[in-house]
Amino acid sequence: PLTLHVFDCGEIEVRDESLFSPGVNKGKVKNMVNSCYLIQHEKGTLVWDAGLNDAVGAEGTEAWEGAFFMRVPKTLISQLNDISVKPQDIDYLGISHFHGDHTGNANLFTGASLIIQQEEYAAAFGDEAAKFGFEASSYKQLDRDKIKVINGDHDVFADGSVIIKRAPGHTPGHQVLFLNLAETGPVVLSGDLYHFTSNRTHQRVPSFNFNKAQTLAAMADIEAFVKEKGAQLWIQHDLEQNAQIKHSPEFYR
């Protein structure tokens, strides 16, 4: 049976919420969480997003010229250890997009096959990764020979239960993850399609997104898909929603 573990992969204090909602809540501090996930299927294991780097630690660090304060009170590696999973056990790595708060621990999973959209691959593994806000050092140890470059949606285990869905705009090849869990039902993990619920409600596009028109189109596509499937949409950075979701070692099935 398919199972889903949810991990705490860092905390982010945003010093000015209007970075994410231009013209709205200027100068207001917004606290967000950072989530990572483990999907276990009879045909293999997938880690979805790799969070902030464990080395950031509980003391935390300023980022983006003081726009953010980030900390990692609980390491991803310790949470994997708690459920007796080793990084080398992971077959697939799905990263919603390559910003540093999603690739922080990617180098743990050197044996995994990275599944990545063509446009994200070109940006992240090209000569100008930094131009897109990507930190190439955070994923440089991934096995290049095992990377699976896709163009569109991808059925990870070929049975409809775990599907990576293309949703570009936040970055060139942003993607979200659909899970069809037997007891919990259908769930979509948002990546950074939205960062918090009010942005979903008002379809607001962060000022730093790669492409606004693509983002709005992706929002429309994914919302239609969520409605069609009757799915829950879990917003990976949403503090309030995340507080209602059970975390590892508990899990969903």
C-alpha positions in Angstrom: 0.0 0.0 0.0 1.0 3.6 -0.7 2.1 5.6 2.3 3.1 9.3 2.9 5.3 10.7 5.6 5.4 14.5 6.1 8.7 16.0 7.5 9.5 19.4 8.9 12.3 20.7 6.7 12.8 24.2 8.1 11.0 27.4 9.1 11.1 30.6 7.1 10.3 34.1 8.5 9.5 36.5 5.6 10.2 40.1 6.6 7.8 41.5 4.0 4.8 39.5 2.9 4.3 41.6 -0.2 7.2 39.9 -1.9 4.7 37.0 -2.3 1.6 39.2 -2.7 2.6 42.4 -4.6 0.8 45.4 -3.2 -0.8 43.5 -0.3 0.5 43.4 3.3 3.6 45.5 2.6 6.1 45.3 5.5 4.1 42.6 7.3 6.1 39.7 8.7 4.9 36.3 7.5 5.9 33.0 9.1 6.1 29.9 6.8 7.0 26.3 7.2 9.0 24.2 4.8 7.8 20.6 4.1 9.4 17.5 2.7 7.8 14.2 2.0 8.5 10.5 1.7 6.3 8.3 -0.5 6.7 4.6 -0.1 5.2 2.3 -2.8 5.6 -1.4 -3.4 7.7 -0.5 -6.5 10.0 2.0 -4.8 10.4 5.1 -2.7 10.2 8.8 -3.7 11.4 11.8 -1.7 9.5 14.9 -2.7 11.5 18.1 -2.0 14.6 18.2 0.1 14.0 21.3 2.3 16.5 23.7 3.7 20.0 22.2 4.3 20.2 20.5 7.7 23.4 22.5 8.3 21.4 25.7 8.6 20.6 24.5 12.1 18.3 25.8 14.9 20.3 29.1 15.2 19.3 30.0 11.6 20.6 32.3 9.0 19.6 35.4 7.1 19.0 35.0 3.4 18.3 37.1 0.3 19.8 40.2 1.8 17.7 40.0 4.9 14.4 39.4 3.2 14.2 36.0 4.9 15.3 34.4 8.2 15.6 30.6 7.9 16.2 27.9 10.5 16.1 24.2 10.8 15.2 23.1 14.3 14.8 19.4 13.2 17.1 17.8 10.6 15.7 15.8 7.7 18.3 13.1 8.3 17.2 12.6 11.9 13.5 12.3 10.8 14.5 9.6 8.3 16.5 7.8 11.0 13.5 7.9 13.3 11.6 5.7 10.8 14.7 3.6 9.9 15.0 4.9 6.4 18.5 5.6 5.0 19.1 8.1 2.2 20.6 5.3 0.1 17.2 3.5 0.3 15.6 6.2 -1.8 14.9 5.3 -5.5 13.5 8.6 -6.8 13.9 12.2 -6.0 11.2 14.6 -7.1 11.9 18.3 -6.5 9.1 20.7 -7.2 11.7 23.4 -8.3 15.3 24.2 -7.6 15.2 27.1 -5.2 17.5 26.4 -2.2 14.7 25.8 0.3 13.7 22.8 -1.8 17.1 21.4 -2.8 18.9 21.9 0.6 19.4 18.2 1.3 19.4 16.9 -2.2 23.0 15.7 -2.0 21.9 13.1 0.6 20.2 11.2 -2.2 23.2 10.4 -4.5 21.7 7.0 -5.4 18.3 8.3 -6.4 17.0 9.0 -9.8 16.1 12.7 -10.1 12.8 13.3 -12.0 12.9 16.8 -13.5 11.1 18.9 -16.2 13.2 19.7 -19.3 13.1 23.5 -18.6 14.1 23.1 -15.0 16.9 20.8 -16.0 18.3 23.3 -18.5 18.2 26.1 -15.9 19.5 24.1 -12.9 22.2 22.2 -14.7 23.2 24.9 -17.2 26.0 27.5 -16.7 23.7 30.2 -15.3 21.9 28.3 -12.4 22.4 31.3 -10.1 20.5 33.6 -12.5 17.4 31.6 -11.7 18.0 31.7 -7.9 19.3 28.2 -7.8 22.3 27.0 -5.7 24.1 24.5 -7.8 26.3 23.3 -5.0 23.2 22.0 -3.1 22.5 19.3 -5.8 25.9 18.8 -7.5 26.4 15.3 -6.0 23.3 13.9 -7.6 24.1 11.1 -10.1 23.8 12.7 -13.5 23.5 9.4 -15.2 20.4 8.6 -13.3 18.5 11.8 -14.0 15.2 11.3 -15.8 14.3 14.5 -17.8 10.6 14.7 -18.5 8.4 17.0 -20.5 4.9 17.1 -19.0 3.2 14.8 -16.5 4.9 11.6 -15.3 3.3 8.5 -13.7 6.2 7.5 -11.3 5.1 3.9 -10.6 2.9 3.4 -13.8 -0.3 2.8 -11.8 -1.8 6.3 -11.4 -1.1 6.5 -7.7 1.9 8.9 -7.8 1.9 11.5 -10.7 4.3 14.4 -11.2 2.4 17.2 -12.9 3.9 20.0 -14.8 3.1 23.5 -13.4 5.7 26.0 -14.7 5.8 29.7 -13.8 7.3 29.9 -10.4 10.5 28.6 -12.0 10.9 27.5 -15.6 10.0 23.8 -14.9 8.1 23.9 -11.6 6.0 20.8 -10.9 3.5 19.5 -8.3 2.8 16.0 -7.0 -0.5 14.1 -7.1 -1.0 11.1 -4.7 -3.9 8.8 -4.7 -3.9 7.4 -1.1 -6.3 4.5 -0.4 -7.6 5.8 3.0 -6.8 9.5 2.9 -7.9 9.9 -0.7 -6.3 12.1 -3.4 -3.8 14.8 -2.3 -1.8 17.3 -4.4 1.4 18.6 -2.9 1.7 22.2 -4.1 5.4 22.9 -4.4 5.4 26.7 -4.7 2.4 27.0 -6.9 1.1 28.9 -3.8 3.0 29.7 -0.6 -0.1 30.3 1.6 -3.8 30.1 1.5 -4.7 33.7 0.8 -2.5 33.7 -2.3 -4.5 30.7 -3.5 -7.8 32.4 -2.7 -6.8 35.5 -4.6 -4.6 33.9 -7.3 -1.7 36.2 -6.4 1.7 35.7 -8.1 4.9 36.4 -6.1 7.0 39.3 -7.5 10.0 37.0 -8.0 8.3 34.3 -10.1 9.9 33.4 -13.4 6.9 34.0 -15.5 3.5 35.5 -14.3 1.4 34.3 -17.3 2.7 30.8 -17.0 2.1 30.8 -13.2 -1.6 31.9 -13.7 -2.0 29.2 -16.3 -0.5 26.6 -14.1 -2.8 27.7 -11.2 -5.8 27.3 -13.5 -4.6 23.9 -14.7 -3.9 22.5 -11.3 -7.1 23.9 -9.7 -9.1 22.2 -12.5 -7.3 19.0 -11.8 -7.8 19.2 -8.0 -11.6 19.8 -8.7 -11.8 16.9 -11.1 -10.1 14.5 -8.7 -11.8 15.8 -5.6 -8.3 16.2 -4.1 -7.0 18.1 -1.1 -4.3 20.7 -2.0 -1.6 20.8 0.6 0.3 24.1 0.4 3.9 23.1 1.4 4.8 26.4 3.0 1.5 27.2 4.7 2.0 27.4 8.5 -1.6 27.2 9.5 -2.6 24.4 7.2 0.5 22.5 8.0 -0.3 22.5 11.7 -3.4 20.4 10.9 -1.4 17.8 9.0 0.2 14.9 10.9 3.9 14.6 10.7 6.4 11.7 10.7 6.7 9.2 12.4 2.9 9.2 11.9 1.9 8.7 8.3 -0.9 8.7 5.8 -2.1 5.7 3.8 
